[in-house]
Amino acid sequence: MPLPEIETRLDEAALAELLASGGGWGREGETLTKTFRMKGWKDAIAFVDRIAKAADGLNHHPDIHVEGYRNVRIITTTHATKKLSDADVALARAIDVVSGSEGTGASARL
């Protein structure tokens, strides 16, 4: 079965806009990464749950790391192609929405 178009193309302008927004997303090779600092363990785990729901809604799932009990690091790439795609940009934006950092310009990256 062919991959959905959202996982096979990359709108470079949309990616550049995301990276330049000041929201803390960074590109590392063919991945997007961002680290969020939460108040504590329970907040970090609740945030992971919100990310999981957003990812399920998009059918695109990131790697999620809880580090130092309150830091949540997200790494997303399109696993089937081993490259970034529009699905990764859409997921990054959805994660910003559930984190409350959408459009704030505030960096959550450590």
VOPAGU-2260 file (C-alpha; in pm, 1 decimal, decimal comma):
REM VOPAGU-2260
SITE   aa  ch    i         X         Y         Z
SITE  MET   A    0       0,0       0,0       0,0
SITE  PRO   A    1     146,8     341,2     -93,3
SITE  LEU   A    2     218,2     594,4     177,6
SITE  PRO   A    3     -16,8     890,1     221,6
SITE  GLU   A    4     101,5    1202,5      39,9
SITE  ILE   A    5     152,0    1385,4     371,5
SITE  GLU   A    6     427,8    1132,5     452,3
SITE  THR   A    7     603,2    1151,1     115,3
SITE  ARG   A    8     637,4    1524,3      51,4
SITE  LEU   A    9     792,4    1809,6     244,2
SITE  ASP   A   10     686,0    2170,2     205,5
SITE  GLU   A   11    1025,6    2332,9     268,8
SITE  ALA   A   12     863,1    2675,2     325,2
SITE  ALA   A   13     635,1    2534,4     598,2
SITE  LEU   A   14     932,0    2364,2     761,8
SITE  ALA   A   15    1136,7    2685,0     747,1
SITE  GLU   A   16     847,3    2878,1     901,2
SITE  LEU   A   17     821,3    2628,8    1187,6
SITE  LEU   A   18    1195,0    2643,1    1253,8
SITE  ALA   A   19    1207,9    3023,9    1237,4
SITE  SER   A   20     901,8    3076,3    1458,4
SITE  GLY   A   21    1102,9    3088,4    1780,1
SITE  GLY   A   22     899,1    2800,6    1918,9
SITE  GLY   A   23    1197,7    2583,5    1998,3
SITE  TRP   A   24    1182,9    2324,0    1721,4
SITE  GLY   A   25    1519,3    2229,8    1575,0
SITE  ARG   A   26    1624,3    2017,6    1282,6
SITE  GLU   A   27    1881,1    1746,4    1339,9
SITE  GLY   A   28    1941,0    1573,4    1009,9
SITE  GLU   A   29    1611,2    1417,3     909,5
SITE  THR   A   30    1441,3    1473,3    1245,5
SITE  LEU   A   31    1263,7    1754,7    1425,6
SITE  THR   A   32    1333,3    1785,9    1797,2
SITE  LYS   A   33    1208,3    1991,0    2087,0
SITE  THR   A   34    1235,2    1962,8    2462,6
SITE  PHE   A   35     962,7    2084,7    2695,0
SITE  ARG   A   36    1017,9    2148,1    3066,2
SITE  MET   A   37     717,9    2070,2    3281,5
SITE  LYS   A   38     652,5    2150,3    3650,2
SITE  GLY   A   39     709,8    1792,8    3761,4
SITE  TRP   A   40     666,0    1423,5    3689,9
SITE  LYS   A   41     284,3    1420,3    3686,7
SITE  ASP   A   42     271,2    1718,0    3448,8
SITE  ALA   A   43     528,4    1552,8    3221,0
SITE  ILE   A   44     328,8    1230,3    3204,0
SITE  ALA   A   45       1,0    1416,5    3145,2
SITE  PHE   A   46     173,1    1604,0    2862,1
SITE  VAL   A   47     295,7    1276,0    2711,3
SITE  ASP   A   48     -64,9    1153,8    2716,6
SITE  ARG   A   49    -182,5    1468,1    2531,9
SITE  ILE   A   50      93,0    1419,7    2274,0
SITE  ALA   A   51     -10,7    1056,0    2227,5
SITE  LYS   A   52    -370,7    1157,5    2160,2
SITE  ALA   A   53    -266,1    1424,6    1910,8
SITE  ALA   A   54     -30,8    1179,1    1737,9
SITE  ASP   A   55    -303,5     915,1    1714,6
SITE  GLY   A   56    -534,4    1173,0    1560,3
SITE  LEU   A   57    -275,0    1238,2    1289,2
SITE  ASN   A   58    -168,0     871,6    1264,6
SITE  HIS   A   59     192,3     989,4    1295,2
SITE  HIS   A   60     387,2     900,4    1608,7
SITE  PRO   A   61     702,7    1060,2    1751,1
SITE  ASP   A   62     967,6     921,5    1979,1
SITE  ILE   A   63     895,6    1060,6    2326,8
SITE  HIS   A   64    1157,2    1070,3    2603,3
SITE  VAL   A   65    1091,4    1171,3    2963,7
SITE  GLU   A   66    1423,7    1281,7    3109,5
SITE  GLY   A   67    1519,0    1417,7    3448,4
SITE  TYR   A   68    1161,0    1355,2    3570,6
SITE  ARG   A   69    1015,8    1670,5    3413,6
SITE  ASN   A   70    1170,9    1718,2    3070,2
SITE  VAL   A   71     987,0    1577,3    2770,0
SITE  ARG   A   72    1196,8    1549,1    2454,6
SITE  ILE   A   73    1020,5    1490,4    2124,7
SITE  ILE   A   74    1190,0    1349,7    1815,7
SITE  THR   A   75     985,1    1310,8    1501,3
SITE  THR   A   76    1063,9    1179,4    1156,2
SITE  THR   A   77     872,5     977,7     901,3
SITE  HIS   A   78     987,6     626,6     987,4
SITE  ALA   A   79     876,0     468,7     658,6
SITE  THR   A   80    1096,2     699,8     449,8
SITE  LYS   A   81    1356,8     790,4     713,3
SITE  LYS   A   82    1309,1    1154,7     612,8
SITE  LEU   A   83    1113,2    1457,0     726,0
SITE  SER   A   84     772,1    1505,5     570,8
SITE  ASP   A   85     467,8    1728,1     597,1
SITE  ALA   A   86     338,0    1481,5     856,6
SITE  ASP   A   87     625,0    1577,2    1088,3
SITE  VAL   A   88     554,6    1948,5    1049,5
SITE  ALA   A   89     184,2    1887,7    1116,7
SITE  LEU   A   90     268,5    1681,0    1424,4
SITE  ALA   A   91     506,7    1947,8    1558,0
SITE  ARG   A   92     233,2    2207,9    1524,6
SITE  ALA   A   93     -19,4    1978,4    1696,0
SITE  ILE   A   94     223,6    1919,7    1983,4
SITE  ASP   A   95     266,3    2295,2    2022,1
SITE  VAL   A   96    -111,8    2328,3    2044,2
SITE  VAL   A   97    -143,1    2065,8    2320,2
SITE  SER   A   98     152,7    2219,1    2504,5
SITE  GLY   A   99      -2,5    2564,3    2496,0
SITE  SER   A  100     305,1    2710,5    2325,5
SITE  GLU   A  101     145,3    2760,3    1983,3
SITE  GLY   A  102     201,1    3108,4    1850,5
SITE  THR   A  103     365,2    3233,9    2169,7
SITE  GLY   A  104     711,4    3264,1    2022,2
SITE  ALA   A  105     840,0    3133,2    2354,2
SITE  SER   A  106    1105,4    2868,0    2334,1
SITE  ALA   A  107    1049,0    2553,5    2534,4
SITE  ARG   A  108    1374,7    2399,7    2420,1
SITE  LEU   A  109    1647,3    2342,5    2674,6
